[in-house]
Structures are given as structure tokens and as C-alpha cells.
Amino acid sequence: MFTFETSTSGTLRSGKRAVIVAAVALLACVGAAPAADGPHLGQPISPADVAAWDISVGPDGVGLPPGSGTPAQGAVVYAQKCAACHGDKGEGKTNARLVGGEITGPGPAVKTVGSYWPYATMVFDFTRRAMPWTAPKSLTNDEVYAVTAHVLRLNGIIGDNDVMDAKTLPQVKMPNRDGFVNLFPNKY
């Protein structure tokens, strides 16, 4: 324990007083430093930076960008950028199966775009955001519309000549749309 000597008048000797003053000053500086100056992690971002990542698409199509694509156009892009992982016809390879599947029946559920996903806009959103796996966000909007159209056609959801764009994609009725409980009924 640290003890202080006092003079006969009860005051601290000047040497020890200096040590206490220095300790109090140091504690005041240490306590004030975080409040006065942050850790300088990251950097401020501009609204343009945020907009580049704010690419969410809602079930109702809000957020869909301009562009369009057909199943035939999508077949070409799919063969080049998707088939290596998802198989030539969406049957699955090293990555998820996209076509067929069942979510009801005697065996385990097989969740695919055709059997499970409730909104076609989700296919677009996920593909644009995360595919191809080796280069996410690298597809153009037209390529994403086209690949989405191709996958929907492979599942028998749209026809060979249907064009997918910001107007038509939200109108696609997915087979399992009514298989979900909407937790936010006032939102969508």
C-alpha cells in the first residue's frame, strides 16, 4: 500500500504531491481519449457507395432494375457461367439442384427453385447478388433476367418465349407461393 507523509501542518510534501498530480492528470487523459477521438476503423461512405450495395429486390418487384431477358438468352449465359456448378439442366452438380424437387411427399424435402421458392423476384435477387459463386455481382442486369427466365422455364413455370423484366417477373406465380406464412402481411 502506498502511504503519504505529511508535514506537521498536514500538507503533502511537494515531491509526493507532484506524483499524485501526475497520476490524476494521466487518468484524466486516458479516460478522455476515447471520448475525444474514435478508433479510426473504416472510413465514411457516400450515398453512391451505399447505393452500389443497396440492390435488394422485394417480392413485389420493388428494386428491380431496367433490363430484360428470355429463356433462350439465359440458356447461353447459363451454359457459360452456371452449368459447371448446377449441371447442364439444373439437376445439380457440385452446387444446389435448381430444377424439379418436391417439398411434400414420403421422402425428405427437395427444395429447388421450382418446388420451394415463393417469388420469382427472389431468384433474380439471389442470382444478381451471389452468382456466379466465383464472381458474385458480375452478371449484367440483362444476364440476370435471362438466367432467371431460363431457370423458370426449366422448371416449367414460364414458356419458351416469355420475356422477363421489371414488369413481368413480379407477375410470375411460383408453385409454392402459398406454401409460406407471411410474417409481414402489411408489407407485401
C-alpha positions in Angstrom: 0.0 0.0 0.0 1.2 3.5 -0.8 1.3 5.9 2.1 1.8 9.6 2.2 3.9 11.5 4.6 2.6 14.9 5.7 4.3 17.7 7.3 3.4 19.0 10.7 0.9 21.3 9.1 -0.9 18.3 7.5 0.0 19.0 3.8 1.7 16.6 1.5 5.3 17.0 0.8 5.9 18.6 -2.6 7.6 15.5 -4.3 4.7 13.2 -3.5 2.2 15.9 -4.4 3.7 16.0 -7.9 3.4 12.3 -8.2 -0.3 12.4 -7.3 -1.0 15.3 -9.6 0.7 13.5 -12.5 -1.3 10.3 -11.8 -4.6 12.2 -11.7 -3.7 14.0 -14.9 -2.8 10.7 -16.6 -6.0 9.1 -15.6 -8.0 12.1 -16.8 -6.2 11.9 -20.2 -6.7 8.1 -20.6 -10.4 8.5 -19.7 -11.0 11.4 -22.1 -9.1 9.9 -25.1 -11.8 7.5 -26.3 -14.5 10.2 -26.0 -12.5 12.7 -27.9 -11.1 10.5 -30.6 -12.5 7.3 -32.1 -10.6 4.2 -33.1 -10.4 5.3 -36.8 -11.8 2.0 -38.1 -13.1 2.0 -41.6 -14.0 5.2 -43.5 -17.1 7.2 -44.1 -19.1 6.1 -47.1 -21.0 8.3 -49.6 -24.6 7.8 -50.7 -23.2 6.5 -54.0 -21.2 3.8 -52.1 -24.4 2.7 -50.3 -26.4 2.7 -53.5 -24.0 0.3 -55.1 -24.7 -2.3 -52.4 -28.4 -1.5 -51.9 -29.6 -3.9 -54.5 -32.4 -5.7 -52.7 -35.5 -6.7 -54.7 -38.8 -7.2 -52.9 -41.3 -9.9 -53.7 -43.5 -7.2 -55.3 -40.6 -6.3 -57.7 -39.7 -3.0 -56.0 -36.0 -2.6 -56.7 -35.9 -4.5 -60.0 -33.5 -2.7 -62.4 -34.1 -1.9 -66.1 -33.3 -4.8 -68.4 -34.8 -7.9 -69.8 -34.1 -11.5 -70.9 -35.6 -14.6 -72.4 -35.1 -18.3 -71.7 -33.1 -18.7 -74.9 -30.7 -15.9 -74.0 -30.5 -17.3 -70.5 -29.6 -20.8 -71.8 -26.4 -19.3 -73.4 -25.4 -17.4 -70.2 -26.3 -20.4 -68.0 -24.1 -22.8 -70.1 -21.2 -20.4 -69.8 -21.5 -19.3 -66.2 -23.8 -21.7 -64.2 -23.8 -25.2 -65.6 -20.4 -26.1 -64.2 -21.8 -25.9 -60.7 -25.6 -26.5 -61.2 -25.5 -29.1 -64.0 -26.5 -28.7 -67.7 -30.2 -28.8 -66.9 -30.2 -27.5 -63.4 -30.1 -31.0 -61.9 -27.3 -30.1 -59.5 -23.6 -30.9 -59.7 -21.1 -29.5 -57.1 -23.8 -27.0 -56.1 -27.5 -26.9 -55.5 -30.1 -28.5 -57.7 -32.3 -25.8 -59.3 -35.0 -27.9 -61.1 -37.6 -30.4 -60.0 -37.8 -31.4 -56.4 -40.7 -31.9 -54.0 -41.3 -30.4 -50.6 -44.2 -32.7 -49.8 -44.3 -36.4 -50.0 -43.0 -39.5 -48.3 -39.3 -38.7 -48.6 -37.2 -35.8 -47.4 -38.0 -32.4 -49.0 -36.0 -31.5 -52.1 -36.0 -27.7 -52.2 -35.4 -26.2 -55.6 -36.4 -23.0 -57.4 -39.4 -24.8 -58.8 -40.6 -26.6 -55.7 -39.8 -24.2 -52.9 -39.1 -20.6 -53.7 -42.2 -18.4 -53.3 -41.4 -15.5 -55.5 -39.6 -15.3 -58.9 -38.2 -11.9 -57.9 -36.2 -13.8 -55.2 -34.5 -15.9 -58.0 -33.4 -12.6 -59.7 -32.3 -11.1 -56.4 -30.2 -14.1 -55.3 -28.7 -14.6 -58.7 -27.7 -10.9 -59.1 -26.3 -10.7 -55.6 -24.5 -14.1 -55.3 -23.9 -15.7 -58.6 -21.8 -17.0 -60.2 -20.2 -18.2 -57.0 -16.7 -17.4 -58.2 -17.6 -13.9 -59.2 -20.7 -12.5 -57.4 -22.3 -9.4 -58.8 -20.5 -9.8 -62.1 -23.6 -10.5 -64.3 -25.3 -7.7 -66.1 -29.0 -7.0 -65.4 -29.9 -8.4 -68.8 -27.9 -11.6 -68.0 -29.6 -12.0 -64.6 -33.1 -11.6 -66.2 -32.1 -14.1 -68.9 -30.7 -16.7 -66.4 -33.8 -16.2 -64.2 -36.0 -16.8 -67.2 -34.1 -19.9 -68.2 -34.3 -21.4 -64.7 -38.0 -20.6 -64.5 -38.5 -22.3 -67.9 -36.5 -25.4 -66.9 -39.0 -25.7 -64.0 -42.0 -25.4 -66.3 -43.1 -22.1 -64.7 -42.9 -19.8 -67.8 -42.9 -20.5 -71.5 -40.1 -20.6 -74.1 -40.9 -17.2 -75.5 -41.7 -15.3 -72.2 -39.7 -12.2 -71.6 -38.7 -11.4 -68.0 -38.3 -7.8 -67.0 -39.3 -5.5 -64.1 -42.9 -5.6 -65.2 -43.3 -9.3 -66.0 -41.1 -11.0 -63.3 -43.2 -10.0 -60.3 -46.3 -11.4 -62.1 -44.9 -14.9 -62.3 -46.8 -17.2 -59.9 -44.4 -19.6 -58.3 -45.8 -23.1 -57.5 -45.1 -22.8 -53.7 -46.1 -19.2 -53.3 -49.0 -20.2 -51.0 -46.8 -22.6 -49.0 -45.4 -19.8 -46.8 -46.8 -17.9 -43.9 -46.3 -14.1 -44.4 -44.9 -12.7 -41.2 -45.3 -9.2 -42.6 -48.8 -9.2 -44.3 -48.9 -5.4 -44.4 -45.6 -5.1 -46.2 -46.1 -7.4 -49.2 
